[in-house]
């Protein structure tokens, strides 16, 4: 059904848009009978005011909408921590929604909050959205005056501010680190091979091998499409058993834990025989056995940076579109020599 507008109501009662607006706002300038008729009609037809269209220039909610693809990933919890801290310091409230990797859910959230509930969005793409390659809901939001700053998982084709991790260099530098520690047969295990950030990490892995003069071997790359982390171990075990690797880089901590268990099951020791390094730097890394060396993406810094960019855009009406790159670094723990 077409969304009912204030113009539609004005046409129905043969009155001006101004009269409808005043009636809906319970103005004393409009007679009670007219107000009651218009308000009743609006309620029956589920009318929702589009505050962006009515008073975009003058209105500020001092509220930011945040859309995160999942809360199961500790990295996004860190990003949110940075967002919330910065928003509070600048006098802004935060409404947080989870898309659960769903394209439809993401659209629903943007439509729900774009009625004037928030001044702008901070968001990381749902997996389905990236795979669908359909970003019209973002374009509509920006065109309607609600700015967007994307972080981590971003739409390359959308002209908006972005904050990203240097995934390629992060993976490349990790290969170099392992090589200098004496590792020559380095594997790469990914659970996000279909996403842009996953592709960048694989490219970085290849770049690192080339830089160190090591050959690329497809047999040492494992792409896991299974989404249930509990099933990772059954996929990882035969890969570790078949390939006599001395180091493994993974795109996340959950799969790194499965790799470590598979290495031990195969009678080898970490890090003496096999080193393991994972992207992110969360709770699992600190509590795994042995404690895990990680490629830190600095989630809190990413969230803080994204919030600062959006608030600057809202308050100073800046037109310039920027992309900020957050550098990674290695947090050395016990899973590497």
PANUZA-387144 format. One line per field, with one value per residue: residue in three letters; chain; x, y, z of N, C-alpha, C in turn. Coordinates in steps of 0.2 Angstrom, whole numbers, plus 5000, padded with zeros to 4 digits. Atoms other than C-alpha are relative to their C-alpha. Layout:
aa	[ALA;...];
ch	[A;...];
n_xx	[X;...];
n_yy	[Y;...];
n_zz	[Z;...];
ca_xx	[X;...];
ca_yy	[Y;...];
ca_zz	[Z;...];
c_xx	[X;...];
c_yy	[Y;...];
c_zz	[Z;...];
END
This chain:
aa	[UNK;UNK;UNK;UNK;UNK;UNK;UNK;UNK;UNK;UNK;UNK;UNK;UNK;UNK;UNK;UNK;UNK;UNK;UNK;UNK;UNK;UNK;UNK;UNK;UNK;UNK;UNK;UNK;UNK;UNK;UNK;UNK;UNK;UNK;UNK;UNK;UNK;UNK;UNK;UNK;UNK;UNK;UNK;UNK;UNK;UNK;UNK;UNK;UNK;UNK;UNK;UNK;UNK;UNK;UNK;UNK;UNK;UNK;UNK;UNK;UNK;UNK;UNK;UNK;UNK;UNK;UNK;UNK;UNK;UNK;UNK;UNK;UNK;UNK;UNK;UNK;UNK;UNK;UNK;UNK;UNK;UNK;UNK;UNK;UNK;UNK;UNK;UNK;UNK;UNK;UNK;UNK;UNK;UNK;UNK;UNK;UNK;UNK;UNK;UNK;UNK;UNK;UNK;UNK;UNK;UNK;UNK;UNK;UNK;UNK;UNK;UNK;UNK;UNK;UNK;UNK;UNK;UNK;UNK;UNK;UNK;UNK;UNK;UNK;UNK;UNK;UNK;UNK;UNK;UNK;UNK;UNK;UNK;UNK;UNK;UNK;UNK;UNK;UNK;UNK;UNK;UNK;UNK;UNK;UNK;UNK;UNK;UNK;UNK;UNK;UNK;UNK;UNK;UNK;UNK;UNK;UNK;UNK;UNK;UNK;UNK;UNK;UNK;UNK;UNK;UNK;UNK;UNK;UNK;UNK;UNK;UNK;UNK;UNK;UNK;UNK;UNK;UNK;UNK;UNK;UNK;UNK;UNK;UNK;UNK;UNK;UNK;UNK;UNK;UNK;UNK;UNK;UNK;UNK;UNK;UNK;UNK;UNK;UNK;UNK;UNK;UNK;UNK;UNK;UNK;UNK;UNK;UNK;UNK;UNK;UNK;UNK;UNK;UNK;UNK;UNK;UNK;UNK;UNK;UNK;UNK;UNK;UNK;UNK;UNK;UNK;UNK;UNK;UNK;UNK;UNK;UNK;UNK;UNK;UNK;UNK;UNK;UNK;UNK;UNK;UNK;UNK;UNK;UNK;UNK;UNK;UNK;UNK;UNK;UNK;UNK;UNK;UNK;UNK;UNK;UNK;UNK;UNK;UNK;UNK;UNK;UNK;UNK;UNK;UNK;UNK;UNK;UNK;UNK;UNK;UNK;UNK;UNK;UNK;UNK;UNK;UNK;UNK;UNK;UNK;UNK;UNK;UNK;UNK;UNK;UNK;UNK;UNK;UNK;UNK;UNK;UNK;UNK;UNK;UNK;UNK;UNK;UNK;UNK;UNK;UNK;UNK;UNK;UNK;UNK;UNK;UNK;UNK;UNK;UNK;UNK;UNK;UNK;UNK;UNK;UNK;UNK;UNK;UNK;UNK;UNK;UNK;UNK;UNK;UNK;UNK;UNK;UNK;UNK;UNK;UNK;UNK;UNK;UNK;UNK;UNK;UNK];
ch	[A;A;A;A;A;A;A;A;A;A;A;A;A;A;A;A;A;A;A;A;A;A;A;A;A;A;A;A;A;A;A;A;A;A;A;A;A;A;A;A;A;A;A;A;A;A;A;A;A;A;A;A;A;A;A;A;A;A;A;A;A;A;A;A;A;A;A;A;A;A;A;A;A;A;A;A;A;A;A;A;A;A;A;A;A;A;A;A;A;A;A;A;A;A;A;A;A;A;A;A;A;A;A;A;A;A;A;A;A;A;A;A;A;A;A;A;A;A;A;A;A;A;A;A;A;A;A;A;A;A;A;A;A;A;A;A;A;A;A;A;A;A;A;A;A;A;A;A;A;A;A;A;A;A;A;A;A;A;A;A;A;A;A;A;A;A;A;A;A;A;A;A;A;A;A;A;A;A;A;A;A;A;A;A;A;A;A;A;A;A;A;A;A;A;A;A;A;A;A;A;A;A;A;A;A;A;A;A;A;A;A;A;A;A;A;A;A;A;A;A;A;A;A;A;A;A;A;A;A;A;A;A;A;A;A;A;A;A;A;A;A;A;A;A;A;A;A;A;A;A;A;A;A;A;A;A;A;A;A;A;A;A;A;A;A;A;A;A;A;A;A;A;A;A;A;A;A;A;A;A;A;A;A;A;A;A;A;A;A;A;A;A;A;A;A;A;A;A;A;A;A;A;A;A;A;A;A;A;A;A;A;A;A;A;A;A;A;A;A;A;A;A;A;A;A;A;A;A;A;A;A;A;A;A;A;A;A];
n_xx	[5004;4996;5000;5004;4997;5004;5004;5005;5005;5002;5005;5006;5004;5000;4997;4993;4995;4999;5005;4999;4994;5002;5005;4996;4996;5005;5000;5007;5002;5004;5006;5000;5003;4995;4994;5002;5001;4993;4996;5003;4998;4993;4999;5003;4996;4993;4996;4994;4997;4993;4997;4994;5003;5004;4996;4993;4995;5000;5001;4994;5002;4994;5000;4997;5002;4994;5002;4994;5002;5001;4997;4996;4993;4997;4998;5006;5001;4995;5002;5005;4998;4997;5006;5004;4996;4999;5007;5001;4996;5002;5007;5005;5003;4999;5005;4996;5004;4996;5004;4999;4997;5005;5001;5007;5000;4996;5005;5005;4997;4999;5006;5003;4997;4999;5006;4998;4998;4993;4997;4996;4999;4993;5002;4996;5004;5002;4997;5005;5000;4994;5001;5006;4997;5005;4999;5004;5002;4995;5000;5006;4999;4996;5004;5005;4997;4998;4993;4997;4993;4999;4993;4998;5003;5002;5002;4995;5003;5004;4996;5001;4994;4998;4995;4999;4994;4995;5000;4995;4994;5000;4998;4994;4995;5000;4996;4993;4998;4999;4994;4994;5000;4997;5005;4999;5006;5005;5006;5005;5007;5004;5008;5003;4997;5005;5000;4994;4994;4997;4996;4994;4995;4997;4995;4995;4996;4996;4995;4995;4996;4995;4995;4995;4998;5003;5005;5007;5002;5007;5001;4999;5006;5007;5006;5006;5007;5005;5001;5001;4993;4999;4999;4994;4995;5001;4997;4993;4996;4997;4996;4994;4997;4997;4995;4995;4999;4997;5003;5007;5003;5007;5004;5004;4998;5004;4997;4993;5001;5000;4994;4995;5002;4998;4993;4998;5002;4995;4994;4995;5000;5000;4998;4994;5000;5005;5002;5007;5002;5007;5002;5004;4997;5006;5000;4998;4993;4997;5002;4998;4994;4997;5002;4999;4997;5005;4999;5005;5004;5002;5007;5002;4997;5005;5007;4999;4999;5006;5004;4997;5001;5007;5002;4997;5004;5007;5000;4997;5003;4994;5002;4994;5001;4994;4999;4995;4997;4997;4995;5000;4993;5000;5000;4996;5002;4996;5002;4994;4994];
n_yy	[4994;4993;4997;4995;4994;4994;4997;5004;4998;4993;5001;5004;4995;4994;4994;4999;5004;4997;5001;5007;5000;4997;5005;5006;4997;4998;4993;4996;4996;5005;5002;5007;5005;5002;5003;5007;5004;5001;5004;5007;5003;5002;5006;5006;5002;5001;4995;4998;4994;5000;4993;4998;4996;4995;4995;5003;4995;4997;5005;5004;5004;5002;5007;5004;5007;5005;5007;5005;5007;5006;4998;5006;4998;4996;4994;4995;4997;4995;4994;4996;4996;4994;4996;4998;4996;4993;4997;4997;4994;4994;4998;5004;5006;5006;5006;5005;5006;5006;5003;5007;5002;5001;4994;4998;4997;4993;4995;4998;4996;4994;4996;4999;4995;4994;4995;4995;5002;4999;4995;5003;5007;5004;5007;5005;5003;5007;5005;5001;4994;5000;5006;4998;4994;4995;4995;4995;4997;4995;4994;4996;4997;4995;4996;4997;4996;5003;5003;5007;5002;5007;5002;5007;5002;4994;5000;4996;4995;4995;4994;4998;5001;5007;5001;5007;5003;5002;5008;5002;4999;5004;5007;5000;4999;5006;5005;4998;5002;5008;5002;4998;5004;5007;5004;5001;5003;4996;5001;4995;5003;4995;5001;4994;4999;4997;4993;4996;5000;5007;5000;4995;5003;5005;4996;4998;5006;5002;4995;5001;5006;4997;4996;5004;5005;5007;5002;5000;5006;5000;5005;4997;4995;5003;4995;5003;4996;5001;4994;5003;5001;5007;5005;4998;5005;5006;4998;4998;5006;5003;4995;4999;5006;5001;4995;5000;4992;4998;4994;4999;4993;5001;4993;4999;5003;5006;5005;5000;5005;5006;5002;5002;5007;5004;5000;5004;5007;5003;5002;4994;4995;4993;4998;5003;5003;4996;4993;4998;4993;4998;4993;4998;5001;5000;5004;5007;5000;5000;5005;5006;5003;4995;4993;5000;4994;4997;4994;4996;4995;4994;4998;4994;4994;5000;4997;4993;4996;4999;4995;4993;4998;4999;4994;4994;4998;4997;4994;4995;5000;5001;5004;5004;5007;5002;5007;5001;5007;5002;5005;5006;5002;5007;5001;5006;5004;5006;5004;4999;5001];
n_zz	[5000;5000;4994;5000;4999;4998;5006;5002;4995;5002;5005;4997;4996;5004;4996;5002;4996;4994;4996;4998;4995;4994;4997;4997;4994;4995;5000;4998;5006;5004;4996;4997;5004;5005;4997;4998;5006;5003;4996;5000;5007;5000;4996;5004;5006;4997;5002;4996;5003;5003;4997;5004;5006;4997;4997;5000;4999;4993;4995;4998;4995;4996;4999;5006;5001;5002;5003;5000;5003;4995;4994;4998;5002;4995;5004;5001;4993;4999;5005;4996;4994;5002;5002;4994;4996;5003;5000;4994;4999;5004;4998;5004;4998;5005;5001;5003;5003;5003;5006;5001;5007;5004;5004;4998;4993;5001;5003;4995;4995;5003;5001;4994;4997;5004;5000;4996;4994;4999;5004;5005;4999;5001;5001;5004;5004;4999;5006;5005;5004;5004;5005;5005;5003;5001;4995;5001;4994;4998;5005;4999;4994;5001;5004;4996;4995;4994;5002;4998;4999;5000;4997;5001;5007;5003;5007;5004;5005;4997;4998;4993;4996;4998;4995;5002;4998;5005;4999;5005;4997;4994;5002;5003;4994;4996;5004;4999;4993;5000;5004;4996;4994;5002;5003;5008;5003;4996;5002;4999;4999;5000;5000;5003;5007;5005;4999;5003;4995;5000;5006;4998;4996;5004;5004;4995;4999;5006;5001;4995;5002;5006;4997;4996;5005;4998;5005;4998;5001;4999;4995;4993;4999;4998;5000;4996;5002;4994;4996;4993;4998;4997;5005;5003;4998;5005;5006;4999;4999;5006;5004;4997;5000;5007;5001;4995;4999;4994;4997;5003;4999;5001;5000;4994;4994;4999;5005;4997;4995;5003;5003;4995;4997;5005;4999;4994;5002;5005;4996;5000;4995;5002;5007;5002;5006;5004;4997;5002;4999;5003;5000;4994;4993;4995;4994;5001;5000;4993;4996;5003;4997;4997;5002;5007;5003;5005;5004;4997;5004;4997;5000;4996;5004;5006;4998;4998;5006;5004;4997;5001;5007;5001;4996;5004;5005;4998;4996;5005;5007;5005;5006;5002;4998;4999;4998;4995;5000;4993;5001;4996;4997;4997;4993;4999;4994;4999;5006;5005;4997];
ca_xx	[5000;5006;5011;4998;5004;4998;4994;4983;4973;4972;4964;4952;4945;4947;4958;4975;4991;4993;4976;4979;4996;4988;4974;4986;4996;4980;4981;4968;4967;4957;4939;4936;4925;4938;4952;4942;4938;4956;4964;4951;4955;4973;4973;4961;4973;4989;4996;5014;5021;5037;5046;5061;5049;5039;5053;5070;5079;5073;5072;5085;5082;5100;5098;5108;5102;5115;5112;5124;5123;5125;5129;5137;5153;5163;5170;5153;5151;5167;5162;5146;5155;5165;5149;5140;5154;5157;5138;5136;5150;5143;5125;5117;5106;5108;5095;5103;5095;5102;5098;5103;5112;5095;5092;5073;5076;5089;5076;5063;5074;5079;5061;5055;5068;5068;5051;5061;5066;5084;5096;5107;5113;5129;5128;5137;5130;5120;5127;5111;5112;5130;5126;5110;5121;5105;5108;5093;5087;5103;5102;5084;5089;5103;5092;5079;5091;5096;5115;5124;5141;5146;5159;5168;5156;5153;5144;5158;5145;5136;5143;5144;5156;5165;5176;5185;5199;5215;5211;5223;5238;5233;5234;5249;5259;5253;5261;5277;5277;5275;5288;5301;5296;5302;5285;5285;5268;5255;5237;5222;5204;5190;5171;5168;5175;5159;5161;5172;5182;5185;5191;5203;5210;5213;5222;5232;5237;5242;5252;5261;5266;5273;5282;5291;5294;5283;5272;5253;5245;5226;5226;5231;5215;5199;5183;5169;5151;5143;5136;5134;5151;5148;5150;5167;5177;5170;5176;5193;5199;5201;5209;5222;5225;5228;5239;5255;5254;5265;5254;5236;5228;5209;5196;5188;5191;5177;5185;5203;5197;5192;5208;5218;5207;5211;5229;5230;5219;5232;5245;5254;5258;5254;5264;5279;5273;5258;5255;5237;5232;5214;5207;5198;5203;5189;5185;5188;5206;5209;5201;5207;5220;5233;5229;5227;5238;5226;5225;5217;5204;5202;5183;5181;5192;5181;5165;5172;5178;5162;5152;5163;5161;5142;5140;5152;5141;5125;5131;5142;5132;5149;5147;5164;5163;5177;5184;5194;5206;5209;5226;5227;5241;5246;5242;5255;5249;5254;5247;5263;5281];
ca_yy	[5000;5018;5027;5040;5058;5075;5080;5065;5070;5088;5082;5070;5085;5098;5109;5116;5106;5119;5116;5097;5100;5112;5099;5085;5096;5100;5119;5131;5139;5124;5120;5105;5097;5098;5093;5077;5072;5074;5066;5051;5049;5049;5036;5025;5025;5023;5040;5043;5060;5062;5075;5075;5082;5093;5102;5095;5112;5117;5100;5091;5076;5074;5056;5044;5028;5013;4997;4983;4966;4955;4957;4939;4947;4955;4967;4976;4977;4987;4998;5002;5006;5019;5026;5027;5035;5049;5052;5055;5067;5077;5077;5064;5049;5032;5020;5004;4990;4973;4968;4950;4950;4952;4964;4965;4969;4983;4991;4990;4998;5012;5016;5015;5027;5039;5047;5059;5049;5051;5064;5052;5034;5024;5007;4991;4982;4966;4951;4949;4967;4966;4949;4957;4972;4983;4999;5009;5011;5020;5031;5036;5040;5051;5059;5063;5072;5059;5056;5039;5035;5017;5007;4991;4983;4997;4999;5004;5012;5023;5041;5043;5044;5028;5021;5005;4993;4991;4972;4970;4977;4968;4951;4955;4961;4945;4934;4944;4942;4923;4921;4931;4919;4904;4899;4893;4884;4897;4892;4904;4900;4911;4912;4928;4924;4931;4948;4962;4962;4943;4946;4960;4949;4935;4947;4953;4935;4932;4949;4944;4927;4936;4948;4935;4924;4910;4901;4903;4886;4885;4869;4880;4891;4885;4895;4890;4894;4886;4899;4888;4890;4874;4865;4873;4859;4846;4856;4862;4845;4836;4852;4853;4834;4834;4849;4849;4868;4877;4892;4897;4915;4915;4929;4927;4921;4907;4898;4901;4891;4877;4877;4876;4861;4853;4856;4848;4833;4830;4828;4845;4859;4877;4888;4876;4866;4877;4896;4903;4921;4928;4944;4954;4955;4950;4939;4922;4927;4931;4916;4903;4890;4895;4914;4919;4932;4943;4956;4970;4981;4993;4993;5006;5018;5014;5018;5034;5040;5036;5045;5060;5061;5060;5073;5085;5083;5086;5101;5109;5104;5098;5092;5084;5065;5056;5038;5035;5020;5012;5003;4986;4980;4963;4959;4946;4932;4914;4906;4912;4909];
ca_zz	[5000;4996;5011;5016;5015;5022;5004;5002;5018;5012;4996;5005;5015;5001;5013;5012;5018;5031;5038;5039;5048;5061;5064;5067;5079;5088;5084;5092;5075;5068;5074;5085;5072;5058;5069;5075;5057;5051;5066;5065;5046;5049;5063;5053;5038;5049;5044;5050;5049;5038;5049;5037;5023;5035;5044;5040;5040;5058;5066;5076;5087;5094;5091;5080;5073;5073;5063;5067;5057;5073;5091;5092;5085;5099;5086;5083;5102;5103;5088;5098;5113;5104;5096;5112;5121;5108;5106;5124;5125;5111;5119;5107;5111;5102;5095;5091;5080;5074;5056;5059;5042;5034;5019;5023;5041;5036;5025;5038;5051;5040;5035;5053;5059;5044;5049;5059;5074;5071;5063;5054;5053;5057;5050;5044;5030;5033;5023;5013;5007;5001;4992;4984;4979;4981;4990;4985;5003;5007;4992;4997;5015;5009;4996;5009;5020;5032;5031;5033;5039;5035;5045;5042;5029;5017;5000;4988;4976;4988;4990;5009;5023;5027;5041;5036;5042;5032;5030;5015;5024;5040;5032;5022;5038;5047;5034;5035;5054;5053;5040;5051;5065;5054;5047;5028;5026;5031;5029;5027;5034;5030;5035;5026;5008;5000;5008;5002;5019;5017;4999;5005;5018;5006;4994;5009;5012;4994;4994;5010;5003;4987;4997;5007;4991;4997;4984;4984;4986;4984;4995;5010;5008;5017;5013;5026;5020;5036;5047;5063;5072;5081;5065;5061;5070;5058;5043;5050;5056;5039;5032;5046;5046;5027;5026;5035;5040;5052;5054;5051;5049;5051;5048;5065;5083;5083;5068;5076;5091;5080;5071;5088;5094;5077;5079;5096;5090;5077;5091;5088;5099;5098;5095;5094;5079;5073;5076;5075;5072;5070;5065;5079;5097;5108;5123;5115;5111;5129;5136;5123;5128;5123;5123;5105;5095;5085;5072;5081;5071;5084;5085;5098;5088;5072;5082;5089;5072;5063;5076;5075;5056;5057;5071;5062;5047;5056;5066;5052;5037;5029;5011;5009;5009;5017;5020;5035;5036;5053;5053;5061;5073;5080;5098;5103;5114;5117;5100;5091;5094];
c_xx	[5004;4999;4995;5004;4996;4997;4994;4994;4997;4995;4994;4995;4999;5002;5007;5005;5001;4995;5000;5006;4998;4995;5003;5004;4995;5000;4993;4997;4995;4994;5000;4997;5005;5006;4998;5000;5007;5004;4997;5002;5007;5002;4997;5005;5007;5005;5006;5003;5007;5003;5006;4997;4997;5005;5007;5005;5000;5000;5006;4998;5005;5000;5003;4998;5006;4997;5006;4997;4999;5003;5004;5007;5002;5002;4995;4998;5005;4999;4994;5002;5003;4995;4997;5004;5001;4993;4998;5004;4998;4992;4995;4998;5002;4995;5003;4995;5005;4996;5000;5002;4994;4999;4993;5000;5004;4995;4995;5002;5001;4993;4996;5003;5001;4994;5002;5002;5007;5003;5004;5002;5008;4998;5006;4996;4998;5003;4996;5001;5006;5000;4995;5003;4994;5000;4995;4997;5005;5000;4994;5001;5004;4997;4995;5003;5003;5007;5002;5007;5000;5006;5001;4997;4996;4998;5005;4996;4996;5005;4998;5006;5001;5006;5002;5007;5005;5001;5006;5007;5001;5002;5007;5006;5000;5004;5007;5002;5001;5006;5006;5000;5002;4994;5000;4993;4994;4993;4995;4993;4996;4993;4996;5002;4995;4999;5006;5006;5003;5004;5006;5005;5003;5005;5006;5005;5004;5006;5006;5004;5005;5005;5006;5003;4998;4994;4993;4997;4992;4998;5000;4995;4994;4995;4994;4994;4995;5000;5000;5008;5001;5002;5007;5005;5000;5003;5007;5004;5003;5005;5007;5004;5003;5006;5005;5002;5004;4997;4993;4998;4993;4997;4996;5003;4997;5004;5007;5000;4999;5006;5005;4998;5002;5007;5002;4997;5004;5007;5006;4999;5000;5004;5006;5000;4995;4998;4993;4999;4993;4999;4995;5004;4995;5001;5003;5008;5004;4999;5002;5006;5004;4997;5002;5003;4994;5002;4995;4997;4998;4993;4998;5002;4995;4994;5001;5001;4994;4995;5002;4999;4993;4998;5003;4996;4993;5000;5003;4998;5006;4998;5005;4998;5007;5000;5006;5002;5003;5006;4999;5007;4999;5000;5003;4998;5004;4999;5006;5006;5003];
c_yy	[5006;5003;5007;5007;5006;5003;4996;5002;5007;4999;4996;5005;5006;5006;5000;4995;5003;4999;4993;5000;5003;4995;4994;5002;5003;5008;5003;5003;4996;4998;4993;4995;4998;4996;4992;4996;4998;4995;4993;4997;4998;4994;4994;4997;5000;5005;5001;5006;4999;5007;5002;5005;5006;5006;4998;5006;5002;4994;4996;4996;4998;4993;4997;4993;4995;4994;4996;4993;4995;5003;4994;5001;5005;5007;5006;5002;5005;5006;5004;5003;5007;5005;5003;5005;5007;5003;5003;5006;5006;5002;4996;4993;4995;4995;4995;4994;4995;4998;4993;4998;5000;5007;5003;5004;5007;5005;5002;5005;5007;5004;5002;5006;5007;5004;5006;4999;5001;5005;4997;4993;4998;4993;4996;4996;4993;4996;5000;5006;5000;4995;5002;5006;5005;5005;5006;5003;5005;5006;5004;5004;5006;5006;5004;5004;4997;4997;4994;5000;4992;4998;4993;4997;5005;4998;5004;5005;5006;5006;5002;4999;4993;4999;4992;4998;4999;4992;4997;5000;4996;4993;4999;5000;4994;4995;5001;4998;4993;4998;5002;4996;4993;4996;5000;4998;5003;4999;5006;4997;5006;4998;5005;5001;5003;5007;5004;5000;4993;5000;5004;4996;4994;5003;5002;4994;4998;5005;4998;4994;5002;5004;4997;4994;4993;4999;5000;4993;5000;4995;5002;5005;4996;5005;4996;5004;4998;5005;4998;4999;4994;4995;5001;4994;4995;5001;5001;4994;4996;5005;5000;4993;4998;5004;5001;5007;5001;5007;5001;5007;4999;5007;5001;4996;4993;4994;4998;4995;4993;4997;4998;4993;4995;4998;4995;4993;4996;4999;5005;5005;5007;5004;4996;4997;5004;5007;5001;5007;5001;5007;5001;4999;5000;4995;4993;5000;5000;4994;4993;4997;4997;5007;5002;5007;5002;5006;5005;5005;5006;5003;5006;5006;5001;5003;5007;5004;5001;5005;5007;5003;5002;5006;5006;5002;5003;5007;5005;5000;4999;4996;4995;4993;4997;4992;5000;4993;4999;4994;4995;4999;4993;5000;4993;4996;4993;4995;5001;5000;5007];
c_zz	[5000;5007;5000;5002;5002;4994;4999;5005;4998;4994;5002;5003;4996;5004;4998;5005;5007;5005;5003;5006;5007;5004;5003;5006;5005;5001;5002;4994;4996;5005;5002;4995;4994;5003;5001;4994;4997;5004;5000;4993;5000;5004;4997;4994;5002;4997;5005;4997;4998;5003;4996;4994;5003;5003;5001;5002;5008;5005;5002;5006;5005;5001;4994;5000;4998;4998;5000;4997;5005;5006;5003;4999;5005;4997;5000;5007;5002;4996;5004;5006;4998;4997;5005;5004;4997;4999;5006;5002;4996;5001;4995;5003;4994;5000;4996;4998;4997;4994;4999;4993;4995;4996;5002;5006;5000;4997;5005;5006;4998;4998;5007;5003;4996;5000;5004;5007;5002;4995;4995;5002;5000;4999;4996;4996;5002;4994;4994;4995;4996;4995;4995;4996;4998;5006;5000;5007;5003;4996;5002;5007;4999;4996;5004;5006;5006;4999;5003;5000;5000;5003;4999;4994;4997;4993;4996;4995;5003;5002;5007;5004;5002;5005;4999;5003;4994;5000;4996;5003;5007;4999;4998;5006;5004;4997;5001;5007;5001;4997;5004;5006;4998;4997;4992;4997;5004;4996;5001;5001;5001;5001;4997;4993;4995;5001;4998;5005;5000;4994;5001;5004;4997;4995;5004;5001;4994;4999;5005;4998;4994;5002;5003;4996;5001;4994;5002;4998;5002;5005;5007;5001;5001;5000;5003;4998;5006;5004;5008;5002;5004;4996;4997;5001;4995;4993;5000;5001;4994;4997;5004;5000;4993;4998;5005;5001;5006;5003;4996;5002;4999;5000;5006;5006;5000;4996;5002;5006;4998;4997;5006;5003;4995;5000;5005;4999;4996;5003;4999;5005;4997;5006;4997;4993;4995;5003;4997;5002;4997;5000;5006;5006;5005;5006;4999;4999;5007;5004;4997;5003;4994;4998;4993;4998;4995;4996;5002;4995;5003;5000;5003;4996;4994;5002;5001;4994;4996;5003;5000;4993;5000;5004;4997;4994;5002;5003;4995;4993;4995;4994;4998;5003;5001;5002;5004;5001;5007;4999;5005;5003;5003;5008;5002;5006;5000;4994;4995;5004;5003];
END
